[in-house]
Amino acid sequence: MTDLGTHGEAGLERGRVDLQRYGHALMGTYGEPMRVLTRGEGSWVWDADGNRYLDLLGGIAVNALGHGHPAWVAAIAQQAATLAHTSNFFATEPQIRLAERLLELAQAPHGSRVFFCNSGTEANEAAFKMARKTGKRTVIALEGGFHGRSMGALSMTHKEALRAPFAPLLEHMVFVPRDDVDALKAAVAENAADLAAIILEPIQGESGVRPLSHAFLAMARELTLRHEALLVMDEVQTGVARTGAWFAHQLAGIQPDVMTLAKGLGGGFPIGAVIAFGEKAGGLLVKGDHGTTFGGNALAAAAANATLDVIQEQDLLAHAKTVGEHLRTSLEALDGVVEVRGEGLMLGIGLAAPVSAAVAKAAVDAGFIVNPPSPDTIRLVPALTLTTAEADLFIAWMAEHATRLISEGSA
Ligand SMILES: *Cc1c(COP(=O)(O)O)cnc(C)c1O
């Protein structure tokens, strides 16, 4: 194994002082940060004390090209120096080009349209407003689903701990168990006359990397077509090459009416998008219905265009598939690992005991950034440029150390 530097308690003095300032100045919405990070390069980041970490979380599926990719940096610098922001009273070429490219990559039919925003929750707010514009009200969402923290997106998010402090949320929401075809059919039958939309993530991210079966996705498609409701695919985490396809719904061979994007789209620059497929969905939001000051400004669009350029030029779809399969087969073979879920470079390592928090903490102390979305799951959503050699460093650490933590946890 290569030397990852020291990550012990003695090396943390400077980071500790910064974290004290953090605690006094920032709202406590995220709990205590693991480290203070100062720079990154590719799949590596450094903390305030000079320790190096292999970043297998990628800013939660955001840093698609890793940190500081030269083409991405150059595109942002160039656009910033040329024209960064204009307001939506004006159009810019980077924004038009990005919209055209997304429609093409999504194989969207004639009449499809794009709306740009700045985040995942905003993209889902726009999708929710599209659902309301159908003239019907009921939205079906899934247990375990996550769609964001603003009030519309939160209303479509199932987790009670996130919802309860902010009740009352929007009404006419119906939740069904994930991947339960019969429950979905029953919920649709019960709400047939008022069904505006079904929203789902093709692979649930925040609840622990849980893919929906292609049969369930096909049934959601069939039912929404039959009842003239929108099928909204929340691809905020799964979209933009993360799963080895441009968009995860393409793996299931279906096309939604609405797709929401954010995380990986700008490669670390904030941007979100809503794709409306076809004339009907494309025409739901009309002049005056929706807007945002920053959405799709030239700087954000240039960052996203650069991200798509690199993904295309380096065929990161194929690369994500290859490195993802390598991680999957290697990790699946370890004692204490029950299964590895997901596609491409969106992987959930299912542990034999509910020790994911302890494993994630031991990992960061050893120089690996991973994340425990559920008690028995470690999530990997690294840069799409992660190399097999880098993946092997983590596999070796898991083989040496995590197996022991898991067996201690189940004892
Ligand atoms: C992260 C996420 C969101 C929310 O995105 P923000 O940019 O944090 O608002 C919505 N949906 C899914 C599937 C996500 O993973």
The ligand as an SDF file (V2000), in Angstrom:
LIG
                    3D

 15 15  0  0  0  0  0  0  0  0999 V2000
  -28.9890   15.2820   -3.4130 C   0  0  0  0  0  0  0  0  0  0  0  0
  -30.3140   14.9430   -3.9890 C   0  0  0  0  0  0  0  0  0  0  0  0
  -31.3370   15.8920   -4.0910 C   0  0  0  0  0  0  0  0  0  0  0  0
  -31.1930   17.2890   -3.5390 C   0  0  0  0  0  0  0  0  0  0  0  0
  -30.2170   18.0030   -4.2030 O   0  0  0  0  0  0  0  0  0  0  0  0
  -29.6470   19.3840   -3.5520 P   0  0  0  0  0  0  0  0  0  0  0  0
  -28.7330   19.9100   -4.5960 O   0  0  0  0  0  0  0  0  0  0  0  0
  -28.9680   18.9800   -2.2830 O   0  0  0  0  0  0  0  0  0  0  0  0
  -30.8110   20.2460   -3.3100 O   0  0  0  0  0  0  0  0  0  0  0  0
  -32.5100   15.5280   -4.6960 C   0  0  0  0  0  0  0  0  0  0  0  0
  -32.6850   14.2880   -5.1850 N   0  0  0  0  0  0  0  0  0  0  0  0
  -31.7320   13.3450   -5.1100 C   0  0  0  0  0  0  0  0  0  0  0  0
  -31.9800   11.9950   -5.6930 C   0  0  0  0  0  0  0  0  0  0  0  0
  -30.5160   13.6290   -4.5030 C   0  0  0  0  0  0  0  0  0  0  0  0
  -29.5810   12.6860   -4.4030 O   0  0  0  0  0  0  0  0  0  0  0  0
  1  2  1  0
  2  3  1  0
  2 14  2  0
  3  4  1  0
  3 10  2  0
  4  5  1  0
  5  6  1  0
  6  7  2  0
  6  8  1  0
  6  9  1  0
 10 11  1  0
 11 12  2  0
 12 13  1  0
 12 14  1  0
 14 15  1  0
M  END
$$$$
